[in-house]
Amino acid sequence: MGKRLLGVAMALSMLLAGCFGDGSTTVEEETLTPIWDTYDRIDPAGHEDERMFVTVDLRTNQTTNTTWAVFDATYGGNCCEHYLATSIDGQLLNIGGEYPVFSADRGHAWDTYIPGVLPDTQCRTFVPTNPGQEGLGEGSIVQATNGDIISMSWFPYPGADLKLDKFYAILYDESEGDWTWCYNRITEPFYDRSWQVEVVGPIDSTLGTGDWASIVVSNFWHQTQNAGGQISVDGLNYYPFQFPGRDGGDPAIELDLNFTGAELPAYWDVNKPHKEMRAFPLPSGGLLFPAYYDNGNAAYMDTTLSWNELSVQFPSEYCHIDRAGTLHCVSNSGTSFTHYMSMDGALTWTNHTYDLGEKASSIEEWEFQGNGELDLFVLNVRYQSTEGPDVDTVYHVRAYSEDMTPDTLTYIGLGDLDSTSGAGNDIRFDFASLGILPDGGVVVAYHDSTDPDPLFAVELELPA
């Protein structure tokens, strides 16, 4: 399979040359050594399923095969997706299905937290999904900036009345070293995969106090309908909240967004929510929704859980801040992406554009993440190729603070399957999902013909 993949990549890299050069070899390129000459295998122990994926050195247009460990839906996924995250201790986290699944050793050993019977508390007795509906649950997960892991699981279709959707909050308390859960009965149907984000505290609100607050929103109801979501100050008991109107009118506020050189803790490299949350937490406290109001201003939820308007124009609604205090935003137009970066708190921006050119007819799914400790930026794109099938790709930008140009492009999987997000489709890949381990290894979801359900891969070879 490796030779076949290499041949495919060589053909693809010729197409790629139109985006990064004319394909000719210069004297400078001849003197460059491929980046993988510096690669070491980060995990010497073998995995049950290891695959070779084609990697292109974008400086030289040379290709090679790199090794990734591959995992299927039994490792925390479901029919259509994985929801991946990482912790500062190097845990792989996945709640693509009903319950959190985690590994502390890059996928060799796995454990699952399944709610059991609780003692007499405010939380309700665990109620599983209806017989015949197993495997349809889905949730979200993220490590907060105090080490806690906040998560939720949505159990759909428990009966004919969708108002009986079951919402389970699942919390790992770092100080206690233990998991717990709470069944939340909400008044409206949650309806679809959640996105989740931390509101950095200390929180002092009408709902109570805590180190942080947690927001979860429904993918279906999120922002397009301003239907709000659920919010909690303890990660267990959630209450409905509403988004502000897009036309503004909330109290104006000024914030210093420049955290460069602030020596932020490692949590800021792992607490990024999925891009579809369209928000990111701030080290000084609160939560920011960039490009939220009709006038382009940002919405800010403060530590009292009140809404404010911030007169800062972000280049995209998809942004986050990493441990280095670097602001990353990504916009998508047609088959091109632009990565915007600010190191002075959104006062000035530099950018780099990824143009898929003639290779892609449309974009299916995408995700991104920066890591300030490693000076690493990763862009994951699943695109509809002009030849038909969907292609999964990962761009690595190493030393982004010096050069925003990607070093490598890796084709994840065979790129031989055409899938579409959304209920009712025979072959589904509902959203991109991405994480970065503390050693720099990428964890990424993808889908090809080797499995009926989406897979995810963990990078095993990294620059020394």
Beta strands, then each sheet from edge to edge (+ up, - down):
strand 1: 39-41
strand 2: 50-57
strand 3: 62-71
strand 4: 84-86
strand 5: 92-94
strand 6: 101-103
strand 7: 111-112
strand 8: 138-143
strand 9: 149-155
strand 10: 166-173
strand 11: 178-184
strand 12: 194-205
strand 13: 208-218
strand 14: 229-232
strand 15: 239-241
strand 16: 252-253
strand 17: 280-281
strand 18: 287-289
strand 19: 298-301
strand 20: 307-310
strand 21: 319-321
strand 22: 327-333
strand 23: 336-342
strand 24: 350-355
strand 25: 360-371
strand 26: 376-385
strand 27: 390-398
strand 28: 408-417
strand 29: 434-436
strand 30: 442-446
strand 31: 455-459
strand 32: 461-463
sheet 1: 1+ 32-
sheet 2: 25+ 26- 27+ 28- 2+ 3- 31+ 30- 29+
sheet 3: 4+ 5- 6+ 7-
sheet 4: 8+ 9- 10+ 11-
sheet 5: 12+ 13- 14+ 15-
sheet 6: 16+ 20+ 19- 18+ 17-
sheet 7: 21+ 22- 23+ 24-
end
